[in-house]
Amino acid sequence: MSTIVYVHAHPDDEASGTSGAMTRLSQEGHRVVIIYATGGDHGTLPEGHEGDLAELRRAEAEASAAITGVQRLVWLDHRDSGMTGWDQNHAEGAFMQADVDEVARQVAAVLDEEDADVIVGYDWHGGYGHPDHVQVHRVTRRAAELAAGRPRYLEATMNRDAGRRLIEAGRAAGIPEEMLWDVDAPMDDGNPFGTPEAELHWAVDVTPWLDAKRAALAAHASQPDAAGLLAMPEQPFAAMMGWEHYIEPGRPDGMVVGWPFVS
């Protein structure tokens, strides 16, 4: 059996991004670990909730892990940096301001403790440019170099061309233009969403695990982004969330439909 370590920026990123593959891995007997860089303390505090948001989001992450079968959660305890240009970008303890090598050594220590076979981070712009996601990319790539076991290194991302095809299908079906999301528009850092299909290496079909993916999202009930995804009808949800995509630096060009985690 293998051990796969995922590094995510905030609680709920795992549910929307990689929960299908994580569920399959755990059901097949592999060990799955998540390292969270922050507690998501600049997310949305539900109306009427009087407690600490980071504590609430930790509890939601634990509920999500119980659904996907993740065996261990590791918290690095940095502050959520907020979106690009927010005052929180420069706050004390903001993850985007952390020393990359220092955090990478923390992550590498977990990799060695777990004898990890694979580490999964994000693409170079974190999918949509969130500063904490970009920092996850830097930290995870460096941690893979520092770990004594030199695990395989993968980057989770989104297929920009598939998103464009979904938009065109929605337009052809008569969905109003204002309800269609333009993946080519500038995201948080000014770059388009995700990664072009020509730069991807792995497409993973997680449609058999969509029920778990929905349940993992529902575990993060405090956050509007999760609620928005859950509000999608079944067919569009499956089209959008039924595939997960990865880059594997150093692998020959070309996207393969397959299973990159266990050789």
Phi, psi and omega in degrees: 000153184251163174240125181242125180250123176258140172248120179238151184284317186218156170301137183097341176297326180292324184292314182282332189261315191225012187290335177295309179294321179298319179296314179300315180302311182294323179293333178272004174096006179275158179268128181240130181234140173243132169255120176262127180287325182223169176268004180067038187285356173251023171284202184260125175275120183300144178301131178089351180277124186258354182275187180280131183296318181298321178295318178300316184289331173295317179296322178294322177297321177295322177294320177296318180297324178296330179282314185277345180089012177298131187270337184212136172246132177241131182247124180274346171067029169277161177277143172301130183275351185072182181281166181304129178092353178288153176302329182296343177305328187251010181289153177299129179087000179299134185300322183295342180265356183291152177290121186300313182295322181297314180291322180299324177294324176297315180294317180298326178296321176294318179301316181288322177298322181273352187051051188294140175270328184219140169240138182239121174244214180240166175291178191298333179244022174061028177084313181214018169088004177301132184305322179291327178291319177297320178293324175302317178303310183299313185294315185292319179299318180291320180299322179298328178284327185276335184296135181297326183279352180045067179292160172298146185241123178236153177239119175285139180206186178237146183275104183298321181291323176296321176298320178295321178294323177295320178298315180296321178296320177295320178297317179295331180277359177091012177293132181304143185303323182292347178264357181263136184261124183274106181289345179270354178287155178298132176266205190300329180255009180091355178264156177294168182289137170067211187225138175301145183303326181296341181259002180271157178243330185225133170243121185247120179280112180246019181302327177294346183246022181293328177298319177293323180295318176299315182294322177296319176297318180297333177296336179262051189295340182289342190256126182301328180298317178295317180298323179296319177294319181291338179284349180291142173300161188303314185293311176297324178299315180296321181294323183276323190253357186279355177230140174240142189235147185219148169256139173235093182308137181093346179279147178304152181300151176118130180275131180246133171279115185185205188226100190276356193273328185231121182276000000 
